[in-house]
Amino acid sequence: MPNRLFVIGLDCFDPTLTFDRWLDDLPNLRALTEQGTYGRLESTIPPITVPAWTCMLSGKDPGQQGFYGFRNRSDYSYEQMDIATADQIRFPRVWDLVSQAGEQSIVIGVPQTYPVKPINGIVVSSFLTPSTLSAYTHPPAFKEEIREVLGEYMLDVPNFRTEDKVRLLQDIYRMSRQRFDLVEHLLRTRPAWKFFMFVDMGPDRAHHGLWKYMDPGHPKYLRGSPYENTIFKYYQFIDARIGRLLDMLSEETAVLVMSDHGAQAMQGGICINDWLIEQGYLALLDKPGGIVSLDQCEIDWSQTRAWGAGGYYGRIFLNIQGREREGTVAASQVEGLKDEIAGKLGTLTDPEGQQIGTHIYHPERVYAEIHNIPPDLIVYFGDLAWRSIGSVGNKTIHVFDNDSGPDDANHAQHGMYILRHPGQPEAQKQDHTWRAIAPTMLQLLGMDVPPGTSAERLGQPT
């Protein structure tokens, strides 16, 4: 059957590990690179699972979609942050267009598919689903088939920020096996699809939980640890399971392997709100007696011009007159204040006084449109080698223990892709951006690309 596309999504699968370090030990991925186009795939700003997967699959950037991470301000109050679910998605993803064309899709584990929306085909939602007690499949009865085939289905690795690495590894492998087993089951029993995509979160959980054991550049590297080769062996496991899937596909089926971002050693954390307090932008009514979240503090909004949020990247919000209920920053001062804060953040150093290379992004300058409520500034501390710590009361601006549990890795701006399809002229290495994904998928499926979509295509010069 012509014009079929099979997509293997590997969350956080890293291009440096895949192409530069381990490719000779990953025979199935190596074979794909020898038969097709491959390279680094620049992610969205920010390079976070949400919004990255949805942006790649819709061709629309975070500003156009209106969400800028997992958690977003839902209004201009100081308290309300909501999770970006499938209900917030403003533009159709590839399988929606396939359904509109009367063709079938199978979608497994792709982030932001809960609450589940009906399509022509099958959907199994992702790790953002509350539990398997929820309606996590379409059609709803398909969850019973999953139980019959796999037993209790794992939506995610529970508590992956843990010191119990034995349990963590067991859960990562169990979840990945289930995901690949389910895909194999559907390839055997549901042959009528035109578009098939699944995402495995296992690589992301492995990187966050185990990176320090393999990377001598990590500040907590443990030489000779029994976990030193754990991520390498896991990549080999993923490669072997990919090989099994390739054996089940016809040569006429286009195959795309891709990730939403890469990974790197986490050097530590920058306490964004403590820094804002130190610089005079954020004022508290009472000094905290210990380390607490900003939500637990009494903030003097009459003296506050900016506050921040933690995560793999930093977010800064301004307290603007006429927007926030106790705004202090006049509209005429907004751009100047943003530039002032960005300038100071850009000179941040590590504890030894060496600049860490922080990058600051203004949403209105990097997105085609702005919808809903973006941060006023997006901050990559040390180009994401340092995470943002939102708590206050820390003794120093620099910390080396994560406030949400043990975490060895942060995201990197570039993921990876490998594309093999029948019309591929010759093997080539070529880097691309996330904008190439949706139009390439639609082109491979023989479908029209919506107006306003990027002209970038995988395998074509940019």
Secondary structure, DSSP 4 states (H G I P E B T S, - for coil): --S-EEEEEETT--HIIIIIISGGG-HHHHHHHHHSEEEEEE--SS-SHHHHHHHHHHT--HHHHT--SSEEESSSSSS-EEE--GGG--S--HHHHHHHTT--EEEES-SS--S----SEEEE--TTSS-TTS--EESTTHHHHHHHHHSS--SS-TT-S-S-HHHHHHHHHHHHHHHHHHHHHHHHH-TT-SEEEEEE-HHHHHHHHHGGGT-TTSTT--TT-TTTTHHHHHHHHHHHHHHHHHHHS-TTSEEEEE-S-EEEE--EEEEHHHHHHHTTS--BSS--SS-B-GGGS-B-GGG-SEEEE-BSSEEEEE-BBTTBTT--B-GGGHHHHHHHHHHHHTT-B-TTS-B---EEE-HHHHSS---S---SEEEEGGGGTEEEE--B--SSSEESS-TTS---EEEESEEEEEEE-TT--S-EE--EEGGGHHHHHHHHTT-PPPTT-----TTS--
